[in-house]
Amino acid sequence: MTKQGLVLAGIVGTLIMTPTPAHAYLDPGTGSMFLQLLLGGLAGLAVLLKLYWQRLLSFFGFGHQESEIVAEGDATASEPESETEGPQH
């Protein structure tokens, strides 16, 4: 970078970092609103993680594999059948 470029960058940086008065007013309710926005966002993120937690774990390889499904014939063979009970409503 040339000497002129460094001087120009220094002048622009100085102008950008020079504070200017804002003439603005923030009432006490504004801080409460920002805190409420932050806490609501965190609660929404927690609900979103709870809903998709198993998908997230399986995406990274830590969840249960879906190939571990037991065949329907094997599952019904192990259950004892009771002939004494009537139809259930």
DOTIKOL-13839 format. One record per residue (C-alpha): z, y, x; residue in three letters. Coordinates in steps of 0.001 Angstrom, whole numbers, plus 500000, padded with zeros to 6 digits. Last residue first. Example, Ala and Ser with C-alpha at 12.3 -4.5 7.8 and 13.67 -1.06 7.14 Angstrom:
BEGIN
        w        v        u   resn
   507140   498940   513670    SER
   507800   495500   512300    ALA
This chain:
BEGIN
        w        v        u   resn
   523454   448237   435963    HIS
   524129   445007   437802    GLN
   522703   441756   436531    PRO
   525213   438986   436305    GLY
   527245   437576   439166    GLU
   527720   433845   439541    THR
   524433   433204   441364    GLU
   525424   434978   444593    SER
   522858   435053   447341    GLU
   524081   435189   450915    PRO
   522346   437768   453134    GLU
   520977   436422   456434    SER
   517579   435484   455017    ALA
   517068   438934   453478    THR
   517081   440731   456843    ALA
   514747   438246   458527    ASP
   512136   438533   455770    GLY
   512185   442330   455893    GLU
   511452   442463   459612    ALA
   514074   444329   461603    VAL
   512986   447710   462923    ILE
   513733   448209   466627    GLU
   510324   449805   467225    SER
   511707   453177   466096    GLU
   513504   453610   469421    GLN
   516919   455183   469201    HIS
   517349   458551   470879    GLY
   517636   459532   474566    PHE
   513946   459759   475488    GLY
   513525   463559   475602    PHE
   511576   463585   472345    PHE
   514025   461016   470904    SER
   516900   463428   471469    LEU
   515048   466340   469869    LEU
   514025   464235   466888    ARG
   517649   463142   466439    GLN
   518909   466756   466652    TRP
   516345   468221   464213    TYR
   518589   469135   461277    LEU
   521685   469813   463384    LYS
   519683   471952   465798    LEU
   518328   474055   462918    LEU
   521822   474434   461454    VAL
   523176   475603   464827    ALA
   520275   478044   465269    LEU
   520964   479512   461838    GLY
   524638   479934   462708    ALA
   523710   481643   465990    LEU
   521330   483983   464177    GLY
   523979   484817   461584    GLY
   526491   485552   464364    LEU
   524079   487906   466125    LEU
   523048   489728   462956    LEU
   526702   490105   461908    GLN
   527553   491554   465324    LEU
   524633   493991   465032    PHE
   525764   495038   461551    MET
   529355   495525   462709    SER
   528157   497700   465566    GLY
   526121   499769   463112    THR
   529051   500181   460722    GLY
   530868   502370   463265    PRO
   528195   505098   463014    ASP
   525485   505454   465624    LEU
   524373   509027   466181    TYR
   521335   510172   468107    ALA
   520592   513294   470146    HIS
   518930   511053   472773    ALA
   519548   513105   475899    PRO
   517241   512122   478750    THR
   518139   509858   481634    PRO
   515973   509852   484754    THR
   514961   506258   485495    MET
   511326   506639   484408    ILE
   510848   509920   486246    LEU
   512282   508505   489453    THR
   510090   505412   489232    GLY
   506985   507560   488667    VAL
   507830   509727   491698    ILE
   508554   506721   493902    GLY
   505333   504958   492832    ALA
   503331   508107   493636    LEU
   504963   508396   497067    VAL
   504290   504719   497767    LEU
   500660   505062   496690    GLY
   500176   508133   498905    GLN
   501572   506243   501914    LYS
   499149   503421   501340    THR
   500000   500000   500000    MET
